[in-house]
Amino acid sequence: MTSKFLKRTRFATVALGVLLAVSGCRTVGTGIGIETADSARHVSADLAEPAPMPATNAEAFMSGLSADNVRSVRLVSADAVASAADEHTGPSAQPDEAVPAGQSLDLATLLWIVDGQNPQVALARERIAEAYAQRARAGYLWLPSLRAGLNYNKHEGAIQDVVGRVFDTSRGAIYGGLGAAAVGAGSPAVPGVWANFHLADACFQPQIAGHEASARSHAAEATRNAFLRDAAVAYWELVRAEQQQAVAREALQHTQQLAQLTETYARTGQGLKADQQRVEAELAVRRSELLQTDEAIRVASAQLVRLLGGDPLSRIVTAEQAVMPLELTAADTPAVELVELGLSRRPELAESRHLVYQACQRLRRERFAPLIPSVVLGLSYGGFGGGLGSEITNTSDRLDADVAAYWELRQLGLGERAVRAEASSRVRQAELRQAADLDRVAAEVVTAHTQVQTRAGRIEVARSGILAAEDSFRLNSERIQHAQGLPIEVLQSIQSLAVLRREYLNAVVDYNIAQFQLWWAAGWFSEPVTALPAED
């Protein structure tokens, strides 16, 4: 008896293995692939992709950031900041590594590191992998689950038969194979092959989950683009702070030279003591200004390190001495073209579109739910035996199959109406959010385009003003050295030159920031960021 039962159990185990193998092959052959964090950013092929970036703009950003218009940077330890500007640059960093101290970076490589290293960008991509896994799970709703086990049942005392008679008995039963908890004449409480699902979910949930995955993919792309924009802005803010320090040092040097001259004049009686004190007061202002620029540099560096995901104690310093306008998009490009470009390329709008599709699919699901049945399938097969007392006899194969379909009208139909009203409201909310996103993107493009145009004019005005201020400073310096002018005239020239140099610096940096804002607003950041090879 025992050997016969073991043979039956072994046969059931082999059958379970075959079913598992068949199920596994079916999963591989028909399942929706779960994309990794690196590849999940791409939407499935059936979704419309934006038009490719023109080669001119792509080259202007990805490969046109040369030494003429891009400032290279290097990360150094806090103790080595003073000597970092004289150090030699090292090899390019990898995006999956922490940015080491002393690493030389240009702007394109910096954006590349943010693209691959920023934890918020990585988190958004992981949410894509989660969404694609949910979509795959929704596609498997048609498949049953497999369960195998065994059970032993022992009964002593009163029991009732099917005709209603109650009598005392002592019996036992054992079962093993696909399923478990087989007792008496009923089907096993734990079927071996089990499926219980609503056909409406099997029909609509894969599409709902697919739109959710596509929406998250575009949301991750929008997050990435926003951090790339923030990194570019933070980089130029650091450039601004360091160049303001250079302007402050130049003004301090000029003021110190003037202070030495006025001190000599006051000591020899050729000048007034009041002029000397006026210049000394100006020296205090210049020294305070220099300290303020050092604070600004440290703050800007910390912000950039945060976006890079590097060591918070590290410092970034720029290596170039000149600041030049960066031309990503021509200032005379019509705004209407850029708005159309932004509306077609911005991932935020693609995300909104898929969220609308998802809400519509949910509404369809709720409308058809009362008409589509739920399905229950139970199938068990194994060895079963039993007998009176503690004996296990009469062992044999046992097959139980149960199939049922039922329809449900939730809460007498009132629940169905409430669920549909909720789904309809979500559709309207998604449509309103989409309309708001369209308006926001158009406004961002127009704002950035306006800033590019106006700031380009500021650069020309400041450049011409610097030429005049430099001539004024040179002429006034020559006059006072020949005792023909007043110290106050040179002091005013120093102040004017410092103001105009800062104005030119701010105009160029603001222009470059506006260029990146326009680049982001028009959707150009959707292109992959490729690190440039390190310069020898």
C-alpha atoms as one frame of an Amber mdcrd trajectory, in Angstrom:
protein
   0.000   0.000   0.000   2.727   2.415   0.975   4.830   1.670  -2.102   1.815
   2.152  -4.335   1.116   5.513  -2.724   4.744   6.568  -3.151   4.600   5.634
  -6.823   1.483   7.744  -7.218   3.121  10.635  -5.413   6.266  10.353  -7.543
   4.125  10.392 -10.687   2.322  13.511  -9.440   5.679  15.174  -8.752   6.911
  14.419 -12.276   3.687  15.792 -13.705   4.142  18.957 -11.612   7.679  19.375
 -12.984   6.426  19.068 -16.555   3.721  21.645 -15.945   6.223  24.030 -14.383
   8.535  23.640 -17.364   5.709  24.272 -19.819   4.560  27.273 -17.811   8.096
  28.663 -17.759   8.428  28.324 -21.525   5.091  30.043 -21.971   6.219  32.889
 -19.742   9.402  33.444 -21.696   7.664  33.176 -25.033   4.662  35.422 -24.439
   5.539  37.644 -21.504   6.310  41.332 -21.795   9.992  41.890 -21.098  10.970
  43.763 -17.962  13.369  46.474 -18.959  16.412  47.311 -16.883  17.130  50.707
 -15.354  19.464  51.525 -18.247  17.050  50.595 -21.043  13.690  51.332 -19.443
  13.824  54.983 -20.451  12.895  54.017 -23.995   9.212  53.693 -24.790   7.923
  50.634 -26.621   8.139  50.665 -30.389   4.409  51.121 -30.881   4.550  54.596
 -29.313   5.394  57.581 -31.475   8.916  58.900 -30.961   9.897  62.565 -31.349
  11.732  63.726 -34.425  15.532  63.358 -34.286  17.634  66.349 -33.281  19.115
  68.317 -36.167  22.817  67.615 -36.563  23.758  71.262 -36.224  22.274  71.661
 -32.754  23.452  68.247 -31.628  27.024  69.005 -32.639  26.812  72.444 -31.068
  26.095  70.921 -27.686  27.593  67.433 -27.657  30.812  68.043 -29.582  30.927
  71.794 -30.091  31.672  72.538 -26.445  35.341  73.116 -27.140  37.963  74.966
 -25.189  36.838  78.198 -26.854  33.429  78.291 -25.206  33.451  75.656 -22.438
  35.129  76.023 -19.067  36.766  72.861 -17.754  36.525  72.188 -14.019  38.335
  69.982 -11.548  37.293  68.542  -8.218  39.826  68.975  -5.449  39.907  68.314
  -1.752  39.151  71.147   0.619  42.803  71.325   1.710  44.108  71.608  -1.841
  41.825  74.333  -3.179  44.509  76.990  -3.122  46.868  75.013  -5.370  44.257
  73.274  -7.510  44.430  75.747 -10.380  48.051  74.738 -11.108  47.476  70.957
 -11.083  47.453  68.848 -14.205  44.120  67.396 -15.316  43.420  63.686 -15.044
  41.451  61.126 -17.082  37.703  61.304 -17.519  35.502  59.925 -14.743  33.000
  57.144 -15.206  29.341  57.877 -14.367  29.041  54.930 -11.977  32.013  56.030
  -9.863  32.292  58.708  -7.213  33.983  61.823  -8.574  37.493  61.758  -7.100
  39.438  64.747  -5.911  41.538  66.402  -8.594  39.349  65.146 -11.447  39.255
  67.433 -14.476  35.829  67.883 -16.078  34.495  69.900 -18.944  30.870  70.902
 -19.157  29.750  67.998 -21.358  31.457  65.431 -19.113  29.948  67.110 -16.062
  26.461  66.678 -17.542  27.316  63.096 -18.422  28.232  62.368 -14.824  24.990
  63.919 -13.572  23.089  61.785 -16.094  24.607  58.586 -14.740  25.344  59.406
 -11.105  22.627  61.630  -9.664  20.566  59.534  -7.199  17.274  61.225  -8.079
  17.746  60.405 -11.755  18.598  56.798 -10.823  15.494  56.620  -8.613  13.270
  57.781 -11.476  14.729  55.095 -13.714  14.153  52.422 -11.092  10.498  53.440
 -11.007  10.417  52.653 -14.722  11.651  49.120 -14.036   8.917  48.749 -11.420
   6.245  49.933 -13.865   7.376  47.545 -16.596   7.344  44.682 -14.098   3.762
  45.607 -13.208   2.873  45.645 -16.898   4.390  42.176 -17.315   2.445  40.919
 -14.302  -0.783  42.275 -15.795  -0.054  40.355 -18.985   0.148  37.100 -17.012
  -3.353  37.336 -15.504  -4.547  34.695 -17.947  -2.109  32.114 -16.574  -3.022
  29.928 -13.577  -0.893  29.330 -10.521   0.562  25.928  -9.634   0.471  24.526
  -6.105   1.650  21.180  -4.867   1.499  19.631  -1.411   0.180  16.860   0.759
  -2.154  16.508   3.702  -3.305  14.014   6.310  -6.742  14.091   7.882  -7.913
  12.175  10.968 -11.504  12.177  12.249 -12.930  10.678  15.446 -16.546  10.884
  16.559 -19.799  12.087  15.055 -20.064  12.934  11.376 -22.943  13.496   8.961
 -23.352  11.862   5.576 -24.916  13.398   2.472 -28.440  12.158   3.294 -28.361
  13.776   6.714 -27.640  10.834   8.989 -25.289  11.455  11.922 -23.159   8.609
  13.123 -19.897   7.953  14.944 -16.875   6.842  13.035 -13.115   6.790  13.091
 -11.305   7.390   9.819  -8.202   8.879   8.228  -7.095  10.037   4.774  -3.865
  11.091   3.090  -3.300  12.985  -0.163  -0.229  14.113  -2.117   0.313  15.712
  -5.525  -0.966  18.815  -7.269  -3.030  20.580  -4.620  -3.573  19.915  -0.934
  -6.245  19.652   1.791  -8.242  16.881   0.060 -10.703  15.439   2.581 -13.719
  13.301   1.864 -15.798  13.751  -1.263 -15.252  17.472  -1.823 -12.629  19.024
  -4.068  -9.287  19.866  -2.445  -9.423  23.113  -0.560  -6.099  24.078  -2.168
  -6.380  23.243  -5.890  -3.174  22.308  -7.705  -3.829  24.473 -10.781  -5.639
  27.603  -9.614  -6.937  30.668 -11.438  -9.300  33.312 -10.096  -9.470  36.547
 -12.065 -11.865  39.038 -13.598 -11.796  38.878 -17.375 -12.084  42.669 -17.464
  -8.737  42.912 -15.668  -7.159  40.428 -18.058  -8.434  42.474 -21.018  -7.773
  46.037 -19.830  -5.097  45.880 -17.142  -2.171  45.212 -19.532  -3.049  48.370
 -21.471  -3.520  50.369 -18.265  -0.180  49.168 -16.912   1.473  49.791 -20.284
   0.439  53.445 -20.279   1.614  53.713 -16.668   5.014  52.332 -17.670   5.263
  54.709 -20.628   4.243  57.648 -18.440   6.921  56.776 -15.886   9.471  56.425
 -18.655   8.757  59.959 -19.837   8.617  61.204 -16.242  12.094  59.774 -15.628
  13.312  61.500 -18.776  11.810  64.780 -17.553  13.543  64.328 -14.183  16.831
  63.681 -15.936  16.419  66.736 -18.156  15.618  68.935 -15.171  18.742  67.821
 -13.311  20.890  68.334 -16.407  19.491  71.848 -16.677  20.107  72.469 -12.982
  23.668  71.179 -13.319  24.340  73.515 -16.226  22.877  76.457 -14.315  24.882
  75.559 -11.195  28.031  75.304 -13.281  27.575  78.782 -14.712  26.757  80.156
 -11.284  30.116  78.823 -10.128  31.729  80.483 -13.140  30.014  83.725 -12.182
  31.261  83.527  -8.594  34.852  82.802  -9.563  34.986  85.497 -12.201  33.452
  87.981  -9.789  36.325  87.135  -7.480  38.759  87.891 -10.318  37.054  91.252
 -10.892  37.183  91.977  -7.166  40.891  91.151  -7.057  41.606  93.426 -10.004
  39.686  96.286  -8.387  41.496  95.656  -5.094  44.865  95.706  -6.858  44.064
  98.981  -8.616  42.830 100.496  -5.361  45.974  99.380  -3.525  48.140 101.043
  -6.161  46.106 104.224  -5.848  46.378 104.038  -2.033  50.169 103.885  -2.238
  50.215 106.883  -4.545  47.852 108.993  -2.428  49.825 108.103   0.712  53.005
 109.358  -0.945  51.298 112.562  -2.064  49.846 113.172   1.404  53.211 112.557
   3.089  55.048 114.961   0.746  52.301 117.572   0.903  51.379 117.201  -2.779
  47.972 115.713  -1.910  45.254 115.921   0.702  44.953 113.659   3.734  41.224
 113.374   2.972  42.017 111.782  -0.407  44.197 109.204   1.297  41.471 108.353
   3.824  38.876 108.121   1.054  41.013 105.561  -0.768  41.652 103.655   2.492
  37.908 103.391   2.999  37.561 102.101  -0.553  40.205  99.461   0.231  38.060
  98.156   3.092  35.089  97.893   0.743  37.162  95.960  -1.818  38.503  93.537
   0.797  34.990  92.864   2.081  33.824  92.295  -1.475  36.619  89.764  -2.001
  35.514  87.813   1.070  31.947  87.790  -0.189  33.053  86.317  -3.514  34.898
  83.545  -1.699  31.691  82.642   0.118  29.781  82.655  -3.170  32.348  80.303
  -4.714  32.068  77.825  -1.855  28.264  77.847  -1.974  28.151  77.435  -5.768
  30.682  74.605  -5.584  28.653  72.806  -2.921  25.515  73.052  -5.042  27.297
  71.579  -8.046  28.824  68.759  -5.994  25.349  67.903  -4.716  24.036  67.563
  -8.264  27.029  65.416  -9.170  26.361  63.116  -6.237  29.986  63.448  -5.105
  31.740  63.906  -1.801  30.199  66.931  -0.051  33.650  67.910   1.253  35.122
  68.150  -2.245  35.430  71.382  -4.162  35.051  72.247  -7.819  37.195  74.966
  -9.341  37.192  76.215 -12.911  40.398  76.287 -14.960  39.664  78.796 -17.735
  40.181  82.513 -17.276  37.816  83.910 -19.929  34.025  83.720 -20.108  32.509
  83.607 -23.574  28.894  83.444 -24.802  27.717  79.924 -25.589  25.568  79.636
 -28.705  23.232  76.629 -28.476  20.247  78.222 -30.186  20.495  81.300 -32.380
  18.977  84.356 -30.723  17.082  85.233 -33.913  15.279  81.858 -34.062  11.521
  82.568 -34.238   9.722  81.843 -30.979   6.900  80.015 -32.769   9.356  77.415
 -34.095  10.779  76.821 -30.639   7.316  76.529 -29.102   6.334  73.916 -31.690
   9.579  72.098 -30.988   8.994  72.112 -27.239   5.421  70.874 -27.602   6.607
  67.960 -29.728   9.703  66.968 -27.726   9.130  67.696 -24.042   8.773  64.410
 -22.124   6.409  66.034 -19.626   3.798  66.318 -22.380   4.284  62.702 -23.437
   3.816  61.726 -19.789   0.574  63.715 -19.592  -0.666  62.118 -22.797  -0.120
  58.586 -21.506  -1.782  59.451 -18.203  -4.855  60.558 -20.175  -4.789  57.275
 -22.108  -4.466  55.370 -18.850  -7.441  57.168 -17.297  -9.544  56.457 -20.403
  -8.677  52.758 -20.257  -9.665  52.649 -16.585 -13.003  54.206 -17.474 -13.562
  51.615 -20.223 -12.743  48.856 -17.779 -15.351  50.072 -15.295 -17.990  50.416
 -18.024 -17.550  46.835 -19.222 -16.885  45.245 -15.814 -20.539  44.251 -15.044
 -20.866  42.586 -18.468 -17.673  40.534 -18.262 -17.568  37.572 -15.864 -14.977
  36.508 -13.367 -13.465  33.059 -13.859 -12.539  30.480 -11.225 -10.544  27.422
 -12.265  -9.367  24.636  -9.971  -7.612  21.444 -11.043  -6.014  18.886  -8.700
  -4.421  15.517  -9.322  -2.599  13.217  -6.941  -2.629  10.089  -4.885  -5.427
   9.645  -2.315  -6.017   6.963   0.234  -7.919   6.403   3.447  -9.693   3.953
   5.691 -11.299   3.289   9.038  -9.353   4.033  12.167  -5.706   4.651  11.460
  -5.491   2.440   8.406  -4.649   3.921   5.014  -6.018   1.623   2.324  -7.675
   1.877  -1.055  -5.034   4.286  -2.391  -5.598   5.397  -5.947  -5.336   8.341
  -8.324  -7.632  11.266  -7.745  -8.592  14.022 -10.206 -10.711  17.032  -9.244
 -11.679  19.805 -11.657 -13.828  22.859 -10.960 -14.655  25.650 -13.438 -16.982
  28.545 -12.667 -17.886  31.887 -14.175 -19.919  34.524 -12.386 -21.078  38.098
 -12.921 -21.125  40.742 -10.218 -23.163  43.946  -9.877 -21.495  45.847  -7.069
 -23.744  47.314  -4.356 -26.966  46.715  -6.313 -25.638  48.820  -9.187 -25.058
  51.911  -7.065 -21.434  50.935  -6.609 -21.011  50.594 -10.372 -22.332  54.101
 -10.935 -20.025  55.561  -8.275 -16.965  53.794  -9.705 -17.738  55.071 -13.209
 -18.212  58.603 -11.921 -14.839  58.390 -10.175 -13.142  57.090 -13.339 -14.765
  59.852 -15.434 -13.491  62.483 -13.011  -9.974  61.088 -13.282 -10.153  61.359
 -17.067 -11.154  65.021 -16.818  -8.399  65.666 -14.266  -5.799  64.089 -16.574
  -7.037  66.193 -19.494  -6.885  69.376 -17.419  -3.359  68.558 -16.276  -2.379
  67.952 -19.880  -3.774  71.343 -20.912  -1.934  73.022 -18.032   1.304  71.282
 -19.059   0.892  72.511 -22.636   0.479  76.093 -21.433   3.420  75.776 -19.043
   5.781  74.388 -21.684   4.836  77.108 -24.168   5.372  79.783 -21.502   8.763
  78.312 -20.543   9.913  78.348 -24.165   8.774  81.931 -24.729  10.354  83.087
 -21.458  13.702  81.468 -22.223  13.636  82.790 -25.800  12.965  86.308 -24.541
  15.830  86.031 -22.065  18.228  84.884 -24.789  17.329  87.842 -26.994  17.505
  90.523 -24.306  20.661  89.179 -22.680  22.435  89.091 -26.018  21.857  92.856
 -26.213  23.176  93.304 -22.678  26.460  91.679 -23.691  27.085  94.180 -26.474
  26.203  97.150 -24.251  28.491  95.947 -21.450  31.339  95.212 -23.883  31.303
  98.737 -25.269  31.109 100.147 -21.739  34.182  98.169 -20.663  36.225  99.636
 -23.535  35.290 103.151 -22.454  35.983 102.400 -18.770  39.404 100.920 -19.563
  40.368 104.034 -21.542  39.112 106.262 -18.733  41.113 104.346 -16.124  44.269
 104.451 -18.236  44.019 108.183 -18.939  43.196 109.111 -15.341  46.053 106.935
 -14.055  48.513 108.660 -16.366  47.300 112.101 -15.289  47.586 111.443 -11.552
  51.044 109.927 -11.994  52.108 113.233 -13.554  50.354 115.207 -10.795  47.781
 116.545 -13.256  44.625 114.868 -11.936  42.780 114.148  -8.723  42.719 110.785
  -6.882  38.938 110.893  -6.851  38.943 110.735 -10.643  41.015 107.541 -10.663
  38.870 106.067  -7.889  35.748 106.692  -9.930  37.393 105.037 -12.937  38.270
 101.981 -10.837  34.697 101.748  -9.589  33.222 102.159 -13.059  35.553  99.546
 -14.535  34.679  97.043 -11.792  30.957  97.686 -12.231  31.115  97.244 -16.008
  33.270  94.124 -15.762  30.704  92.612 -13.414  27.917  93.717 -15.726  29.608
  92.066 -18.689  30.238  88.919 -16.653  26.631  88.791 -15.482  25.380  89.417
 -19.007  27.442  86.559 -20.448  26.632  84.117 -17.633  22.945  85.052 -17.710
  22.985  84.599 -21.482  24.557  81.145 -21.195  22.057  80.157 -18.507  19.225
  81.369 -20.742  20.655  79.287 -23.582  20.501  76.167 -21.432  17.034  77.099
 -20.204  15.926  77.400 -23.823  17.693  74.154 -24.687  15.787  72.438 -21.903
  12.456  74.146 -22.655  12.634  73.105 -26.308  13.308  69.491 -25.343  16.878
  69.152 -26.633  18.028  67.496 -23.414  16.082  64.421 -24.523  19.152  63.451
 -26.510  21.717  61.240 -24.718  24.655  62.997 -23.128  27.948  61.539 -24.332
  31.156  62.243 -22.486  33.880  63.842 -24.562  37.388  62.389 -24.468  39.736
  64.074 -22.041  42.164  66.570 -23.519  45.869  65.751 -23.355
